[in-house]
Amino acid sequence: MGSTNDALLQALSGAEEVPHGAVYITDDQTAGRGQGANRWHSSPGDNLTFSMLVMPDQLSVDRIFALTQYASLAVHRGLTTMLPTLDEKQLRVKWPNDLYAGNRKLGGILIQNGLRGSGVQWSVIGVGLNVNEREFPPELQRSATSLYHILGEAVDRSSLLEHIFAGFTYWYDELETQGFDRLHAAYHERLYRLGERHRFRRVADDEVFTAVVQGTDGRGHLRLVLDDAQLETFELRSIQWLPA
């Protein structure tokens, strides 16, 4: 399959109704992608690549970042409930929605939304996790990792998938009941580099700078405290994280 997100989006545009909670999954995703033009590497049969459809009632467009928080927390919970030692490996959510173990990427989430007026009609949540990946291409060897590399042994993908689905169920109540404060607090508790200094690059002018990660605001913008003590917020794709 080229991309589970693309397949689910195509189904949504068809004549048959696609129910809330529908999941498209493949063992061999050949056209996976992340944010922007980023591509997703995955060896056939080694990892988890799937997309889920959710239809959140009453979620307004101005609260759309809650979907990013929801999906990130769901996957994080699934990983840590099945594999509790991952918390000791500094499993964190890197803004906006990547999963990092230490300073290496373990997985990514791609969310595509359908809007109706001022509300969210549906959301396709695509997840890619490096589970039993043993070898990465040269350009990813220093920046990516897998559960196999972290734990030193293979992980049962079916059991992990069940735990992740349970994570989606656990956090969905907060999305449905508009428990945005709890989502926000839990997301920040797991945020990569929170309170730490890191290097970034502004996309507009390629300026490299360092700043302390303070968190996100209600719109999902990243809040950074610059070296001159000024607080600045950044929209998605306006800055790039540089290697630690």
C-alpha positions in Angstrom: 0.0 0.0 0.0 1.3 3.4 -0.9 -0.1 5.3 2.2 -2.7 4.3 4.7 -3.7 8.0 5.1 -4.2 8.3 1.3 -6.3 5.0 1.2 -8.5 6.2 4.1 -9.0 9.6 2.5 -9.9 8.0 -0.8 -12.5 5.8 1.0 -14.0 9.0 2.7 -14.5 10.5 -0.8 -16.3 7.4 -2.0 -20.0 6.4 -2.0 -19.9 4.1 1.1 -19.9 5.5 4.6 -16.7 5.0 6.6 -17.5 4.6 10.3 -15.8 6.4 13.2 -12.9 4.3 14.4 -12.2 2.7 11.1 -8.5 1.6 10.8 -6.4 1.0 7.7 -3.2 -0.9 8.3 -0.4 -2.3 6.2 2.8 -4.3 6.6 4.4 -2.6 3.7 3.8 1.2 3.2 5.7 2.4 0.2 4.7 6.1 0.3 4.6 7.0 3.9 5.2 10.6 4.8 5.6 12.9 7.7 5.1 16.7 8.0 5.7 18.7 4.9 7.9 16.9 2.3 9.4 14.4 4.8 9.3 10.8 3.9 8.8 7.8 6.2 11.2 4.8 6.0 9.8 1.4 7.0 11.0 -2.1 6.2 8.1 -4.5 5.2 6.8 -6.4 8.1 8.9 -4.8 10.8 7.0 -1.8 12.0 3.5 -0.4 12.6 2.0 1.8 9.9 -1.8 2.5 10.2 -4.4 5.3 9.9 -7.5 5.7 12.0 -10.6 7.8 11.4 -12.1 9.8 14.3 -15.2 12.0 14.1 -15.0 14.2 17.2 -18.4 15.8 18.1 -18.5 19.5 18.8 -14.7 20.1 18.3 -14.3 23.6 16.9 -11.6 24.6 14.5 -10.0 26.9 17.0 -9.4 23.8 19.2 -7.9 21.7 16.4 -4.5 21.3 18.1 -6.4 19.1 20.7 -6.4 16.4 18.0 -2.6 16.5 17.9 -2.4 16.3 21.7 -4.9 13.5 21.7 -3.1 11.4 19.1 0.3 11.9 20.6 -0.9 11.0 24.1 -2.7 7.9 22.8 0.4 6.5 21.2 2.6 7.4 24.1 0.2 5.7 26.5 0.1 2.5 24.3 3.9 2.3 24.2 4.4 2.9 27.9 1.6 0.6 29.2 3.0 -2.3 27.2 6.6 -1.4 27.7 7.0 0.5 31.0 10.8 0.8 30.7 10.4 3.2 27.8 9.7 5.9 30.4 13.2 5.4 31.7 14.4 5.9 28.1 13.0 9.4 28.0 10.1 8.7 25.7 8.8 12.1 24.8 6.5 13.9 22.4 8.5 16.3 20.2 6.4 19.3 19.0 4.1 18.9 17.3 3.6 15.1 17.2 6.8 13.0 16.8 7.7 10.3 19.4 11.3 10.5 20.6 13.4 8.2 22.7 16.2 10.4 24.0 17.3 12.4 21.0 16.2 9.9 18.3 12.9 9.6 16.5 10.9 6.5 17.3 7.7 7.4 15.4 5.6 10.1 13.8 2.0 11.1 13.4 0.4 12.7 10.4 -3.1 14.2 10.9 -5.3 15.4 8.1 -8.7 17.0 8.9 -12.0 17.6 7.2 -13.7 20.8 8.2 -17.4 21.8 8.1 -18.0 25.4 8.9 -16.3 26.2 12.2 -16.1 22.5 13.3 -14.1 19.4 12.6 -16.1 16.9 10.6 -13.5 14.1 10.6 -9.8 13.5 11.3 -7.5 10.9 9.7 -4.7 10.1 12.1 -1.7 8.3 10.5 0.8 6.6 12.8 4.2 5.2 11.9 6.3 3.5 14.6 9.7 1.9 14.3 9.1 -1.4 16.1 11.5 -4.1 14.9 13.4 -2.0 12.4 17.1 -3.2 12.5 18.7 -1.1 9.8 18.1 2.4 8.8 19.4 4.1 5.6 22.7 6.1 6.2 20.9 9.5 6.4 18.7 8.3 9.3 21.2 6.2 11.3 22.0 9.1 13.8 18.5 10.5 14.1 16.2 7.5 14.2 15.8 4.5 16.5 13.4 1.6 17.0 12.0 -0.5 19.9 14.3 -3.3 18.8 17.4 -1.0 19.2 16.2 0.4 22.5 15.2 -2.9 24.1 17.6 -5.3 22.4 14.8 -7.7 21.4 11.8 -7.9 19.0 8.4 -6.6 20.1 5.1 -8.3 19.3 3.5 -5.8 17.0 -0.1 -7.2 17.4 0.0 -6.7 21.2 1.5 -3.3 20.8 -1.2 -2.3 18.4 -3.9 -3.4 20.9 -2.2 -1.2 23.6 -2.1 1.8 21.3 -5.8 1.3 20.4 -6.5 1.2 24.1 -4.6 4.5 24.4 -6.8 6.1 21.8 -9.9 4.9 23.7 -8.5 6.2 27.0 -7.9 9.7 25.8 -11.0 10.0 23.6 -13.2 10.9 26.5 -11.2 14.1 27.0 -11.6 15.0 23.4 -15.3 14.4 23.4 -16.0 16.1 26.7 -13.7 19.0 25.8 -11.3 18.2 28.5 -8.7 20.5 26.9 -6.9 21.5 30.1 -6.1 17.8 30.9 -5.0 17.2 27.4 -2.8 20.3 27.5 -1.3 19.4 30.8 -0.5 15.8 29.9 1.0 16.8 26.6 3.3 19.3 28.3 4.3 16.7 30.9 5.6 14.6 28.1 7.0 17.3 25.9 10.5 16.9 24.4 13.1 19.4 25.7 10.6 21.2 27.9 12.5 23.7 30.0 15.7 23.0 28.1 17.8 25.0 25.7 17.9 23.8 22.1 19.0 25.0 18.6 16.5 26.0 16.0 16.5 27.4 12.4 13.9 29.9 11.2 12.6 28.7 7.9 12.0 32.3 6.5 15.6 33.4 6.7 17.7 30.4 7.8 18.7 32.1 11.0 20.1 29.7 13.5 19.3 30.5 17.2 19.1 28.9 20.6 16.1 29.1 22.9 14.5 27.5 25.9 11.4 25.4 25.2 8.5 26.8 27.3 5.7 24.7 25.8 2.8 25.5 23.4 -0.1 27.9 23.5 -3.8 27.1 22.9 -3.4 27.2 19.1 -0.6 24.7 19.2 2.2 27.3 18.5 5.6 26.5 20.1 6.6 29.0 22.8 10.3 29.7 23.1 12.3 32.0 25.3 15.1 33.5 23.3 18.6 34.4 24.6 17.5 38.0 25.1 14.8 36.7 27.5 12.0 37.6 25.0 9.1 35.1 24.5 8.3 34.3 20.9 5.7 31.9 19.5 6.2 29.9 16.3 3.7 28.3 13.9 4.1 24.8 12.5 6.7 24.7 9.7 8.1 28.2 10.6 11.1 26.7 12.4 13.1 23.5 12.3 14.6 21.6 15.2 18.4 21.2 14.7 20.2 18.0 15.9 20.9 17.9 19.6 
